[in-house]
Amino acid sequence: MIGVIFWSGTGNTEKMAYEVAEGIKAAGQEVEVKSVSEVSVDDAAAYEKLALGCADMGAEELEDGEFEPFYAELESKLGGKKLAIFGSYGWGGTWLEDWGTRIKDAGGELVADGLAVLGEPDDDGIAQCQELGKTLANA
Ligand SMILES: Cc1cc2nc3c(=O)[nH]c(=O)nc-3n(C[C@H](O)[C@H](O)[C@H](O)COP(=O)(O)O)c2cc1C
Protein backbone atom coordinates (compact mmCIF):
# COMPACT_ATOMS: atom_id res chain seq x y z
CA MET A 1 0.00 0.00 0.00
CA ILE A 2 1.29 3.43 -0.96
CA GLY A 3 0.36 6.47 1.14
CA VAL A 4 -0.18 9.96 -0.28
CA ILE A 5 -0.12 12.47 2.60
CA PHE A 6 -0.55 16.18 2.07
CA TRP A 7 -1.01 19.62 3.63
CA SER A 8 -2.90 22.15 1.53
CA GLY A 9 -4.28 25.55 2.55
CA THR A 10 -6.30 26.47 -0.53
CA GLY A 11 -6.63 23.12 -2.29
CA ASN A 12 -3.90 23.22 -4.94
CA THR A 13 -1.61 20.67 -3.29
CA GLU A 14 -4.68 18.61 -2.39
CA LYS A 15 -5.58 18.46 -6.08
CA MET A 16 -2.03 17.37 -6.85
CA ALA A 17 -2.27 14.63 -4.20
CA TYR A 18 -5.33 13.08 -5.82
CA GLU A 19 -3.68 13.17 -9.26
CA VAL A 20 -0.53 11.50 -7.88
CA ALA A 21 -2.87 8.83 -6.52
CA GLU A 22 -4.46 8.44 -9.98
CA GLY A 23 -1.01 7.70 -11.38
CA ILE A 24 -0.33 5.13 -8.67
CA LYS A 25 -3.66 3.42 -9.42
CA ALA A 26 -2.97 3.51 -13.16
CA ALA A 27 0.26 1.63 -12.43
CA GLY A 28 -1.79 -1.07 -10.69
CA GLN A 29 -0.90 -0.28 -7.07
CA GLU A 30 -3.16 0.38 -4.09
CA VAL A 31 -3.12 3.84 -2.58
CA GLU A 32 -4.63 5.82 0.30
CA VAL A 33 -4.78 9.64 0.22
CA LYS A 34 -4.83 11.43 3.55
CA SER A 35 -4.56 14.97 4.82
CA VAL A 36 -1.74 15.29 7.35
CA SER A 37 -4.39 16.03 10.00
CA GLU A 38 -5.92 12.57 9.60
CA VAL A 39 -2.84 10.38 9.90
CA SER A 40 -0.40 9.62 12.71
CA VAL A 41 3.35 9.56 12.17
CA ASP A 42 3.43 5.82 12.90
CA ASP A 43 0.66 5.13 10.39
CA ALA A 44 2.50 7.22 7.80
CA ALA A 45 5.75 5.35 8.42
CA ALA A 46 3.94 2.02 8.00
CA TYR A 47 3.16 2.64 4.30
CA GLU A 48 5.45 0.71 1.99
CA LYS A 49 6.14 3.87 -0.04
CA LEU A 50 5.14 7.49 0.51
CA ALA A 51 4.24 10.49 -1.60
CA LEU A 52 4.38 13.59 0.60
CA GLY A 53 2.92 16.92 -0.51
CA CYS A 54 3.08 20.34 1.12
CA ALA A 55 2.50 23.81 -0.28
CA ASP A 56 5.39 26.31 -0.25
CA MET A 57 4.82 28.42 2.86
CA GLY A 58 6.60 30.75 5.24
CA ALA A 59 9.70 31.78 3.34
CA GLU A 60 10.31 28.80 1.07
CA GLU A 61 9.45 26.41 3.88
CA LEU A 62 7.11 23.59 4.77
CA GLU A 63 3.91 24.75 6.46
CA ASP A 64 4.97 25.09 10.08
CA GLY A 65 1.74 24.59 12.05
CA GLU A 66 0.93 21.01 11.12
CA PHE A 67 3.14 19.69 8.39
CA GLU A 68 6.62 20.63 9.66
CA PRO A 69 6.09 19.03 13.11
CA PHE A 70 4.63 15.93 11.44
CA TYR A 71 7.48 15.65 8.97
CA ALA A 72 10.17 16.36 11.59
CA GLU A 73 8.93 13.36 13.58
CA LEU A 74 8.55 11.17 10.49
CA GLU A 75 12.06 12.00 9.28
CA SER A 76 13.80 9.54 11.60
CA LYS A 77 11.63 6.72 10.21
CA LEU A 78 12.41 7.23 6.51
CA GLY A 79 15.55 5.10 6.22
CA GLY A 80 15.35 2.88 3.14
CA LYS A 81 11.87 4.09 2.19
CA LYS A 82 11.00 5.10 -1.37
CA LEU A 83 9.41 8.54 -1.52
CA ALA A 84 8.16 11.24 -3.84
CA ILE A 85 7.54 14.87 -2.84
CA PHE A 86 5.35 17.51 -4.44
CA GLY A 87 3.52 20.73 -3.78
CA SER A 88 2.11 23.98 -5.11
CA TYR A 89 3.90 27.32 -4.85
CA GLY A 90 3.16 30.96 -5.56
CA TRP A 91 6.31 32.85 -6.49
CA GLY A 92 9.46 31.08 -5.31
CA GLY A 93 9.36 27.35 -5.56
CA THR A 94 12.69 26.30 -4.01
CA TRP A 95 11.30 24.64 -0.88
CA LEU A 96 11.27 21.18 -2.42
CA GLU A 97 15.04 21.27 -2.94
CA ASP A 98 15.69 21.81 0.76
CA TRP A 99 13.09 19.22 1.65
CA GLY A 100 14.64 16.71 -0.77
CA THR A 101 18.03 17.22 0.86
CA ARG A 102 16.50 16.56 4.27
CA ILE A 103 14.95 13.33 3.01
CA LYS A 104 18.20 12.09 1.50
CA ASP A 105 20.12 13.01 4.67
CA ALA A 106 17.59 10.94 6.63
CA GLY A 107 18.26 7.92 4.40
CA GLY A 108 15.08 8.12 2.36
CA GLU A 109 15.20 7.33 -1.35
CA LEU A 110 13.61 9.95 -3.59
CA VAL A 111 12.39 8.24 -6.75
CA ALA A 112 12.25 11.53 -8.69
CA ASP A 113 12.99 15.22 -8.25
CA GLY A 114 10.37 17.06 -6.22
CA LEU A 115 7.41 18.19 -8.35
CA ALA A 116 6.59 21.89 -7.91
CA VAL A 117 3.48 23.28 -9.63
CA LEU A 118 2.66 26.99 -9.80
CA GLY A 119 -0.76 27.68 -8.31
CA GLU A 120 -3.56 25.34 -9.31
CA PRO A 121 -2.36 22.45 -11.47
CA ASP A 122 -3.38 22.83 -15.14
CA ASP A 123 -3.56 19.92 -17.59
CA ASP A 124 0.22 19.78 -17.84
CA GLY A 125 0.58 19.89 -14.05
CA ILE A 126 -2.01 17.15 -13.68
CA ALA A 127 -0.12 14.97 -16.15
CA GLN A 128 3.12 15.57 -14.23
CA CYS A 129 1.43 14.56 -10.98
CA GLN A 130 0.11 11.35 -12.52
CA GLU A 131 3.55 10.60 -13.93
CA LEU A 132 5.11 11.08 -10.50
CA GLY A 133 2.60 8.60 -9.07
CA LYS A 134 3.49 6.05 -11.74
CA THR A 135 7.20 6.53 -11.11
CA LEU A 136 6.73 5.93 -7.39
CA ALA A 137 4.53 2.89 -7.98
CA ASN A 138 7.06 1.34 -10.35
CA ALA A 139 10.15 2.21 -8.26
C1 LIG B 1 1.31 32.44 4.48
C2 LIG B 1 1.74 32.05 3.07
C3 LIG B 1 3.09 31.96 2.78
C4 LIG B 1 3.51 31.63 1.50
N1 LIG B 1 4.87 31.55 1.23
C5 LIG B 1 5.28 31.25 -0.02
C6 LIG B 1 6.68 31.19 -0.33
O1 LIG B 1 7.56 31.40 0.50
N2 LIG B 1 7.03 30.90 -1.62
C7 LIG B 1 6.09 30.66 -2.60
O2 LIG B 1 6.47 30.39 -3.73
N3 LIG B 1 4.77 30.71 -2.33
C8 LIG B 1 4.34 30.99 -1.07
N4 LIG B 1 2.99 31.04 -0.80
C9 LIG B 1 2.02 30.77 -1.87
C10 LIG B 1 1.49 29.34 -1.82
O3 LIG B 1 2.53 28.39 -1.85
C11 LIG B 1 0.58 29.12 -3.05
O4 LIG B 1 -0.55 29.97 -2.93
C12 LIG B 1 0.14 27.68 -3.23
O5 LIG B 1 -0.55 27.54 -4.44
C13 LIG B 1 -0.75 27.23 -2.08
O6 LIG B 1 -1.02 25.86 -2.25
P1 LIG B 1 -2.27 25.17 -1.51
O7 LIG B 1 -3.51 25.56 -2.28
O8 LIG B 1 -1.99 23.72 -1.58
O9 LIG B 1 -2.28 25.70 -0.11
C14 LIG B 1 2.56 31.38 0.48
C15 LIG B 1 1.19 31.47 0.79
C16 LIG B 1 0.78 31.81 2.06
C17 LIG B 1 -0.70 31.88 2.35
The ligand as a MOL file (V3000), in Angstrom:
LIG
                    3D

  0  0  0     0  0            999 V3000
M  V30 BEGIN CTAB
M  V30 COUNTS 31 33 0 0 0
M  V30 BEGIN ATOM
M  V30 1 C 1.3070 32.4400 4.4850 0
M  V30 2 C 1.7430 32.0530 3.0720 0
M  V30 3 C 3.0930 31.9640 2.7850 0
M  V30 4 C 3.5150 31.6330 1.5020 0
M  V30 5 N 4.8690 31.5510 1.2300 0
M  V30 6 C 5.2780 31.2540 -0.0160 0
M  V30 7 C 6.6780 31.1930 -0.3340 0
M  V30 8 O 7.5610 31.3970 0.4990 0
M  V30 9 N 7.0290 30.9020 -1.6230 0
M  V30 10 C 6.0920 30.6600 -2.5960 0
M  V30 11 O 6.4690 30.3870 -3.7300 0
M  V30 12 N 4.7670 30.7120 -2.3320 0
M  V30 13 C 4.3420 30.9910 -1.0690 0
M  V30 14 N 2.9900 31.0380 -0.8000 0
M  V30 15 C 2.0200 30.7690 -1.8720 0
M  V30 16 C 1.4880 29.3400 -1.8220 0
M  V30 17 O 2.5330 28.3950 -1.8500 0
M  V30 18 C 0.5820 29.1160 -3.0490 0
M  V30 19 O -0.5470 29.9670 -2.9280 0
M  V30 20 C 0.1380 27.6830 -3.2250 0
M  V30 21 O -0.5520 27.5350 -4.4410 0
M  V30 22 C -0.7500 27.2340 -2.0770 0
M  V30 23 O -1.0220 25.8620 -2.2480 0
M  V30 24 P -2.2660 25.1700 -1.5130 0
M  V30 25 O -3.5140 25.5550 -2.2830 0
M  V30 26 O -1.9940 23.7150 -1.5820 0
M  V30 27 O -2.2800 25.6990 -0.1070 0
M  V30 28 C 2.5560 31.3780 0.4820 0
M  V30 29 C 1.1930 31.4700 0.7870 0
M  V30 30 C 0.7760 31.8080 2.0610 0
M  V30 31 C -0.7050 31.8850 2.3510 0
M  V30 END ATOM
M  V30 BEGIN BOND
M  V30 1 1 1 2
M  V30 2 1 2 3
M  V30 3 2 2 30
M  V30 4 2 3 4
M  V30 5 1 4 5
M  V30 6 1 4 28
M  V30 7 2 5 6
M  V30 8 1 6 7
M  V30 9 1 6 13
M  V30 10 2 7 8
M  V30 11 1 7 9
M  V30 12 1 9 10
M  V30 13 2 10 11
M  V30 14 1 10 12
M  V30 15 2 12 13
M  V30 16 1 13 14
M  V30 17 1 14 15
M  V30 18 1 14 28
M  V30 19 1 15 16
M  V30 20 1 16 17
M  V30 21 1 16 18
M  V30 22 1 18 19
M  V30 23 1 18 20
M  V30 24 1 20 21
M  V30 25 1 20 22
M  V30 26 1 22 23
M  V30 27 1 23 24
M  V30 28 2 24 25
M  V30 29 1 24 26
M  V30 30 1 24 27
M  V30 31 2 28 29
M  V30 32 1 29 30
M  V30 33 1 30 31
M  V30 END BOND
M  V30 END CTAB
M  END
